[in-house]
Amino acid sequence: MQSQTIDPAKTELNHHHGVEAVGHHEAHPDHRLFGLFVFLIAEGMIFLGLFGAYLAFRSTLPVWPPAGTPELELLLPGVNTVNLIASSFVMHNADTAIKKNDTRGMRTWLAITAAMGAIFLCGQVYEYTHLEFGLTTNLFASAFYVLTGFHGLHVTIGVLAIVAVLWRSRKKGHYSSEKHFGIEAAEIYWHFVDVIWIILFGLLYLL
Amino acid sequence: MTQAQLQETANFPVLVPEPGERHWRDYFSFNTDHKVIGLQYLVTSFIFYCIGGVMADLVRTELRTPEVDFVTPEVYNSLFTLHATIMIFLWILPAGAGFANYLIPLMIGAKDMAFPRLNAVAFWMVPPAGLLLIASLVVGDAPDAGWTSYPPLSLVTGQVGEGIWIISLLLLGTSSILGSINFLVTLLKMRIPGMGFHQMPLFCWAMFSTSALVLLSTPVLAAGLILLSFDLIAGTTFFNPTGGGDPVVYQHMFWFYSHPAVYIMILPFFGAISEVIPVHSRKPIFGYKAIAYSSLAISFLGLIVWAHHMFTSGVPGWLRMFFMITTMIIAVPTGIKIFSWLATMWGGKIQFNSAMLFAMGFVGTFVIGGISGVMLAAVPFDIHVHDTYFVVAHLHYVLFGGSVLGIFAAIYHWFPKMTGRMINEFWGQVHFALTIIGLNMTFLPMHKLGLMGMNRRVAQYDPKFALINEICTYGSYILAVSTIPFIINVIWSWLYGKKAGNNPWRALTLEWMTTSPPAIENFEGIPVLATGPYDYGLEKADEGVPLSDPDPVLSGGPNSVLRAEPDPAVAANPEDR
């Protein structure tokens, strides 16, 4: 930041124009969080497109799921859902901690969140290995794997983002109560992933 | 300036660059300056336009006679598929992104886009996507299911070609989304103090509307392409009726994006025309707020009209009625724009330069496309002409007569700012004359072909259509020739044209208040608004001296323009304009 000297002529000109002019080389404010929100709107629309397709298939076929589709177990996905929802609150604790300049607390909560995300993914894989239908069994089966797989991909990216933040935070002072974009971004993304799963769980398992 | 560059300029004093001038290598690098990226988009998309144009002429040559006597039906199918895909996704859409990248920061007084690196990433997705698409023709397995890639046809034709098409479109869609995120954040967050939404140039309103549309509709296309690729590669049957799937669902997902895509392709150039017409009419834009809000209205309505492309796809009657009504409603905000432009020109001191000629050509031609658009919105009529040449005529009047003429108007208008040189007006007018003749000769007769019942996408047809097809073919050759004076003009003028100065059009939007070409970071300080963007003929604004100045303290400096003192009553209350 360049230091500013009061220039009387400039001040007068500013007043004359009725608009306060900022000095040269002013750093741009940080728009990254706003950019992330805009990006997540687009991500949300991809899921909306997939959900819309699923509902269209469901509403146009006379029998849904197609005859002969094995029943889905609810217990494991239900536990996974509770786990993922809880992890959003844990993630929020990490954000709260860093805003109080508590780096160690932040790292602990982030690690727990990443672990819960990994548990979710393991639960998903376990479920896949025990399902009685494959990707190409029928339309419901295909939709099930594509929807949960696409969401699982997003969970994986979220876990990796959290691990990346953890890795960066090993340097003292990298994050602080003033500088914590990475944590905030990871938190917002994680909440997004959570909300998507709740909708997905409703569509595939409950309806 | 580095020591090496100092040494270089010392050795060649006559080649000291103008501020903002770039080395040609900058345009082949991962550069984060929005002006470099803008020109990268524009030149790249123009190259693809030429390639797509060659494909169009091969199609027209095949159609010159009723027989299949020039290329095989398979090659013909690939040619029309690639022609349409290239013209839409590699010419018009990236050209809009090019102008937006170049102009948005300049018009709002910003140093660059909100996310410069994201900007560069978005651009560099375009060349590989385009090369991939063209490579498919070379390896002999090009996509040939049309630019729509409807299943089950796309599932039974060439597997490799369709896969390439999907990958290309996913790349281009991602590029489009990333660009839109940048435009939205930049427009919402980086306007200079004092520039409220109603002091924003109309091009910025148009890009805001376009970006919102891209953000909401492109991901749904991505979702559809993901499902289609699973059907193609993994053996699922989402869209394959033999496996219980429903191909109509693909059509919904495709058109949920691709009808908004029509507005994504036209709104930027509505914005460009709103910049060109007041400058070269020397009048304030008529109906600023109406034009701005009509862009938003078109965006909103554009999201709820998609199934009018599917009136013959078994869509239930009540749904057809809904989409017919929403489609017809779009004529209202579109009409608002047309009448506002006409009112701006009315009584103005019109300069018949190339930019203005193309802008006026745009308005007239787009109206023709709009009229046939309303006809197609009517279900009974659409059922009659669906998939005939009437539709081909309509879409080419809208996209060529609209978007392409808009692109050329914008190029002629901003060429002096982008290059620092004036473009040759005589050859610009030659380009215009040949374009208008070729355009109308090619596409006007197609309306009659369609009404007579000629289907599109066929290489062989009933001889009764032969005469009109021959006329269309010769028209397309004229269109091809029209590009030549433009190409030569651009290259020659960029190298040797008359120096433009900062503001050769005596325009009032901020991009004209900095150097031509603009220096890095655009302005020496924060620009100060003293007038609205279109205050021609109002008090003090028509003295030929713009009242906005990049830096009032340096108004006598080498990169500034002379200015008169602004009226304190005007400058003190910018929100009241």
Interface residues (C-beta under 8 A of the other chain):
Chain A: D7 A9 K10 L13 H16 H17 G18 V19 E20 A21 V22 G23 H24 E26 H28 P29 H31 R32 F34 G35 V38 F39 I41 A42 E43 G44 M45 I46 F47 L48 G49 L50 G52 A53 A56 F57 T60 L61 P66 L135 T136 N138 L139 S142 A143 V146 F150
Chain B: K111 A114 F115 L118 I177 S180 I181 N182 L184 V185 L188 K189 M190 P193 G194 L215 L216 S217 T218 P219 V220 L221 A222 A223 G224 I226 L227 F230 A234 G235 T236 T237 F238 G243 G244 G245 D246 V248 V249 H252 M253 F256 E524 G525 I526 V528 L529 A530 P552 V553 P566 P568 A571 A572 N573 P574
